[in-house]
Amino acid sequence: MTLWMACGGAPGPSETEGETTAGPGTTAGTATSTSDAGPTSTGTSEATSEPATTTSTAEPTAPTTGDPTTGDPADTTSTTTGEPLGPCDGPRPGPDNTGVPQGVRLVPSGSIKIDEDGAVVEGLDIDGEITVLADNVTIRNVRIRSSDYYPIRYFDEDNVGLVVEDSEIEGLSGDATAAISFANYTARRLNVHGTADGFKADSNVLIEDCWVHDLSNGEGEHNDGVQSTGGAGVTLRHNDISGASNAAVQTGDLGGATIDLVLECNWFAGGGYTLNIRGEGETVPMGTQILHNRFGRDHGYGPWTLDDPNPIIEGNVYDDDDSPILP
């Protein structure tokens, strides 16, 4: 495939064996906005064969919130009261407000590797995976279709500061284990489907305004919307997570105790127990907060089972009739 890199500000092609490297301050495949391209039923955008463009700065070319196609900032106040919006405000995540925004054109690409701190990658329609080997990388306005085990591989060198937003990650089979793995990242407004698990989220993770749905659920799989093997500081806020055979959120203690897990203002559905927060002995969960979430009734056994002896649970209801779910 063709590799477009920023070299002294002038892009130029070179040949690789199926992998592109995003160099210092590179914006690989910058998206072009149009007025006539619309989303598909899963919130995707139309790919074009236009050549990628690059910039020589690592600064994002669009805000991380608001309208990425116009540059308009996000509205952080209520249109009716003028009060600041709270964590439970805003529309439910779904096909119209997750994934690549309407009007963004995408450039076809194979797998890419990011090995420079501060790189920004956007506007790509990727068949394969993204490997992140750098700190403070931003990935946005990207669609990934992958059967690779890690569609976004982000753990080889213990990097930090990854932000992935306004993108679609589609697993083409259950061989794609999760959209992002495993720690030290922020995910915003992602449309995740077709993978075995939605996210692997062990520690220092924020997932917000994402739509996780229609996971692979293959024979013998135990699919989870978000899965953790233990760690500290995972927050799920204002997501819609459903379509997993095992649990919307599953934690274990293989990697240690689950500490300070915050589940706030989400729509959760499915699974045996929709939330399955586990650990025992020295790795019993601590600091679990389950706040103001809305649950479906399609669980096998109940909305949750918790091993945390002192969780904070308040304001949770069934979504169909607002009936409260008591601790």
N, C-alpha and C positions, 0 to 999 in steps of 0.2 A: 504494500500500500504506500501511498504518498505521505511523507512526513513534512509538516509545515512548522517551522520554528522561528522564533524571533531572534535574529542575529544582526545586531546593529540596527534594528528597526526594520529590516527588509526581509520579508518572508521568502523562502525558497524551498523547492522540493528536494528530497533525497529518498532513497529506497531503504526500506527495512524489511524484516521478515515478519510482518504481521503485527508489529508493536511500535507505537509512537511514544516518544519521550517528550514530556512537557518540561522545558528548560526554565532558566531563571526568569521569573516574572511573566511567564508565557500564559496567554489566554488561548488555549487550543480550540480552534473552531468557533470563533465568536459568532453568536447568533445574529441574524438580521430580522428585524420586526417587519411584519406585513399586516395588511388589514383584511386579507381574504382567506387566510389559513385558519381553519377551525379545528377543535379537538375531536378525537374519535370518542367512542363510547367509554373508553377508559382514560380519557383525558390526555391522549397523546397528541403529538404535533407531526406535521408532514415533513419528511426528510427530503432534502434536495441534493443535487450533485454539485452545488456551487462550491468553489474552493474555500478552504478555511482562511480566516484572517487572524492576525495576531496583534497584540499590543506589547509595548516594552515596559509596562508597569504591572505590578502585582496587585494593585488596588482593584476592587470590584468595579465593574462598569455599570452596575445597576444596584439599587438598594437591596438589602437582604430581606426587607419587608416592603409591603406595598405592591404596586403594579410594576413588574420587571420590564414590561414592554414600553411603558411611558415614562418611568422614573418617578411617578407620583408616590409620595410617602404613604405609609399605612395610616388609616384612620384609627386613632387610639382613643376616641371619645364616642359616646353614644349619640346617635342622631336625634334621639328623643329627649334625653335628659341633659346632655352635655357633660355627663360624668365620665371619668376614665373607664375604659372597658376592663372588666375583670377577667380572670383566667377561664371562666365558663362562658364568656360572651363570644359572639361570632358564630357563623354558620357551621353546621356539621361538616366535617371533611368528607369529600366525595369526588366524583369525576369532574366537577366544575371548578374546584379550587385546590386540587393537588395535581402533581405531575407537571409536565412542561406547559407553561401558560399558552393560552390561545394566541396565535399570531407569531410565535417564535419558530423560525425555520432551523432545521438541523442538518448538519453535514455528516454523511456516512463515514464511519471510522471502524477500524479494528481495535484490538486491545491497546491500552496505553499504560505507560509507567510514568509516575510523577516523582521526581527525585530532587526537586529544588524547593526550599522553604518559601512559603508565601505564594506559590503558584495558584493561578485561577484558571479553571478549565470549564468551558461552557459551550453550548451550541452544537453538541455532538450526538449522533445517533450511533451508538456503539454496539457492535456485534462481538461480544467477548467480555473482558473484565477491565477494571481500573485497579492498578496496584499503586498504593500510596506509600512512599518511602521518604516522606518529608513532613515537617511541621507546618501548621497554620495554612493548610491547603483548603481552597474553596472549590467545590464542584457544584455547578448549578445549570439549569436549563439543559439537562442531558437525559437521554433515554438509553437505558442499557437493556439489551436482551441477551441472556446468558444461560448456558448450561455449565459454566465453570463453577467449581465448588464455592468460590468467593467472588460474586459479581463486583463488589468493592473489597479488595484485600487490603487490610489496614492493621497490621499487627507485627510485621516482620522485624521492625526496628524500634518498637515502643514509641511511636510518634504521638504527638498531641496536637490539638487544635483543629481537627478536621471539621469542616462544615459542609453538609450536603443539603441542597434545598431546591425546590421547584423542579423536581426530576421524577422520572418513572423508572422503576427497576422491575423487570419482568423475568422471572425464572422460567426457562423453557422446559424444565423438568425438575423433579425433586433432587437432582444432583446439585442444584444451586442451593446451598445450605441456608443462606440468609442474605438479605440485601447488603447489610454492613456488619462487619465483625471486627473487634469485640468491645473496645473501650475507647474513652477519650474523644468522643465525637458528639456533634449536634446534628440532628436530622429535622428538617422543617418542610412541610408541605410536599411530602413524598407520596407517590402512588406505588405501592409495593404489592405484587401479586405473583403467583406461580412458583414461588420459592418454597423450600421445605419449612423454614421458619421465616417470619417477617424480618426480625432483627435479632442479632446476638448482642446483648447489652449487659456486660459484667460490672463495669464501674465507670464513674465519671461520664455519664451519658445523659443527654437531654433529647427526647423525642417529642415533638409537638406539631399539632395540626397535620398529622399524617393519616393516610388511609391505607390500612393493611387488610387485604381481603382475598378470597379465592386462592388460598395456598394450595400446594400440590396435592396433599392428602393422598399420597400413593399407598399401595398395600404395604403394611408393616411400618409405615411412618407414624411418628407421634408429633404432629405439627403444632407449633406454638406461634402466636402472633409476635410475642417478644419472649425470648428465652435468656435466662442468666444462670450461670453456674456458680454465682456468688461474687460479692464485691460490694463496694460502697458508692452511694451517690448517684443512683439512677432515678430520673424523673420522667414520667410519661404524663403529658398535659395536653388535653383537648385533641385527642386522636379518636379515630373510629377503627376499632380492631375487631375483626370477626373472621369467620371462615377457616378456623384451625380445628383439627380433629381432637387435639389434646387440651389446650388451654389458650385463652387470649394472652395471659401472662403466666409464665412458668419460671420459678426460681428453684435452684437447688443449692447444695453446699460443697460441690466438688472443689471449687476454688476458694472456699471460705464462707463465712456467714454473709447473708444478705443484710446490709446495714443501710438505713435511711433511704428505703425505697418509697417514692412518692408517686401515687396514682391519683391524678386530680382532673376532674372535668372531662373524662373520657366516655365514649360509647363502647361498651364491651359486650361481646356475645359469643356463644358457642362453647365448645369444650365439654369435658366431664365436669370438673369444677372450672368455671370461667377464669378465676384467679386461683393459682395453686402455688402458695408461698411456703416453701418447705425448708427444713433444716432442724437438726437436733443436737443435743449436747453442747459442745463448745461452739458449734456453728449454728445455733438457733438464730432465726432472723430477729433483728432489733430495729426499732425506729420506723416501722412500717406505717404509712399514712394512706388511707383509702378515703378520698374526699370528693363528694359531689359528683359521682359517676352515675351513668345511666346504663342499666343492664338489660340484655335480652333475656327471654325465658327459655331459650333453646339449649340450656345446659343439661348435662346428664344427671348431675347430683345436686348442684346448688351454685349460687353466684361465687362463692369462695370457700377455701379452706386455708387456714393460717396456722403456722407453728409459732409465730411471734406471740409471746405471752402478754404483751402490753401494746397492741396496735392502737392507733387513733383512727376511728371509723366514724364518719358522720356524713349526712346529707346524700346518701346513695338511694336510688330509686329504680324501680322497673320502668323501662322506657315506654311501655304501651299505655300505662295508666297512672304514672307518677306515684304508685304505691311505695311506701318506704321499705327499705331493706334494713332490718335492725341488726346491730352488731351481734 
